[in-house]
């Protein structure tokens, strides 16, 4: 099933800061695009659960924390950070 992926404003700002500071901006862009694509399909099977409906997913060089709203078919990315 297809979900709509949204990014909370705080996550958008985090991603912008990561991108600005990145030595390889293309890698950040590719990872962010892949996260969007991958979270659209069965997001509740990606990554690992952390608390309630919150999950973490790693797509180097990024990791995200997201929440799945099954009834509305919406995924909200709440936070993003850089990983090695």
URQUIZI-V635895 format. One record per residue. N is the residue number from 1. PSI is psi in whole degrees, -180 to 180 (NA if undefined). NEAR is the number of other ideal C-beta (glycine too) atoms within 8 Angstrom. Layout:
n psi near
N PSI NEAR
N PSI NEAR
//
This chain:
n psi near
1 146 5
2 134 6
3 155 12
4 129 8
5 126 11
6 155 8
7 126 10
8 152 10
9 -40 6
10 -39 8
11 -37 13
12 -43 9
13 -40 8
14 -45 11
15 -41 13
16 -44 8
17 -42 8
18 -45 13
19 -43 10
20 -38 6
21 -8 5
22 140 11
23 -26 3
24 83 7
25 -32 8
26 -40 6
27 -38 9
28 -44 15
29 -46 9
30 -43 8
31 -44 12
32 -42 11
33 -41 8
34 -40 9
35 -47 13
36 -49 9
37 -46 8
38 -33 11
39 -14 14
40 -25 11
41 116 9
42 57 6
43 -23 14
44 -1 7
45 -6 4
46 147 9
47 -147 8
48 147 6
49 146 6
50 -45 7
51 120 4
52 -121 3
53 5 6
54 136 11
55 158 15
56 141 11
57 136 13
58 130 8
59 86 10
60 136 7
61 20 10
62 157 16
63 147 11
64 155 13
65 130 12
66 163 15
67 140 10
68 127 11
69 92 10
70 -52 6
71 -37 4
72 -5 5
73 46 9
74 136 10
75 130 14
76 119 10
77 119 15
78 -29 11
79 153 10
80 144 13
81 163 8
82 138 9
83 166 8
84 NA 4
//
